[in-house]
Amino acid sequence: MNVVYYCWDGIFDSPMAAMIHLGYLSEERPPKIGELMALPNYGRLDRQAGRLYFAGADGHINAVFTLGCLNKAELIQRVIREATRQLFNSEAQFLFFDCQSIPAWRCSLAKWFAMADPSGLRLNYRKSIKSFA
């Protein structure tokens, strides 16, 4: 099974969800800002929408991925399934989870600020934590 957590840009909410799934963050309480900042794949500005990023394998040998899909989630899901079928002659199973809680305009703004000053990413840390509940 392949588990894909997706959000608008693949930088904030989907990496947080993947790390909860993999046990790096507690599912019992909202993560602290320091915990999010310490994650290797949270807030990474070099991520590109439309690319799958492997986050790890869970205890059931499921591959866990993150994905930024802008506003094309259904299209990207269809392409992933069809490409897997056509290229690898495989009917691999995919579970897709929408993690979008931060509006697209806010993601873009935080990314712009972070390119000028890395502390600009804090705009989205608090929103990600708030979305935990």
N, C-alpha and C positions, 0 to 999 in steps of 0.2 A: 504494500500500500504506500502511496505517496501522499503526504499531507502538505498542502500549500496554503500558507497564510498570506493574504494580500491586502494591500491598502493603496492609496493613491500614488505615493511615490516609493514605497518599499523601504522607507528610512525610519519611520517611527513606530506605528502601531503593529505592523506585521512582524518586525523583529522582536518586539516585546512579547507578542502572543507565542511566537516560536520558542522563545527562551522559557516561558512558563510551561509550555508543552514538554520541553526537554528537561525541565527540573532545575534550570539555572536561576529561576525566580520563583518565589513562593506563590502558590495559587490561593493561599489563605488570607493574604493581605495585599494592599496596593504596594508596588515597589517604591523604594526611596529613590530620590533623584540620583544619589551617588551610585546606587545599584545599576540604574539605567546607563549612566555615563560610563560605567566600567564594562559594559557589554561590548564585545568586539564588533558587533554588527549594528548597533543602535546609533542612529544619527550619522551614518557614513554618507558623506556627500558624493562619494565616487560611485554610488549605486546608480544603475540605469533602469528606468521603467521598461518593462517588457522582458527583462532577464530574470531567470530563476537563480536564486542563490541558495546553495545547500547550507542549512543551519546545523544539521546533525541527524543522528538516528536515535529513535527513542528505544525504550526497553522492549518493545515488541518488533523491533527491526523495521519500523516504518521510517522511510526517508522524510525528513521535514525540511521544507523550503520556505523562503520568503519571496515575495514578488511585488513589484510596483506595477500597477496596470493603468494609471491615469483614470480615464472614464471609460475604459474599454474592457472591463472585467469579463463579460460574457464572451466577447470575441477572443480574448487571450485564452480563456479556458477551452474553447472549442479548438483553437489552433494547437494547444498542447496535446489534447486528446487525439486529434486527427494526425498530427505529426508523429506521435508515438505509434499509432496504428500503422501509418503508411511507411515510415522509415524503419521501424524495428519489428514490424509485423506482430505487434504486441497489443493486447487489450489491458494494459496496466491500469490499475485502479488509482484514481485521484480523488481526494477529498479537498474541496476548496472552502476556505473560511474567510469571509469578509470582515476585516478588522478596522475598517475606516471609521474613525471617530473624529479626526481632525479635518476640518474643511480644507479643500485643495488650495484656496488662496492663502491660508495660514501656513501650509507646508511650503509654498513657494516663497513667502515672505521670510520664514525662518531660514530657509536654505540661502536666500540672498544675504541676510544678516550674518549668517554663519561663515559665508565666504569672506566677509570683511572682518569678522571677529568671531571665533569659535563659541564665545559665550552666547551668541545669537540663537544657538540651538535650544537654550533654556526656554525659549518661547513655547516650544512644543513638549518639553519634559513634563511640565505641570498638566497640560492637557492630556497627555498619554496616561499619566497616573490617575487623573480624574475619570478617564474612560474605563478604568479597571472595574469599577463597581457594577 
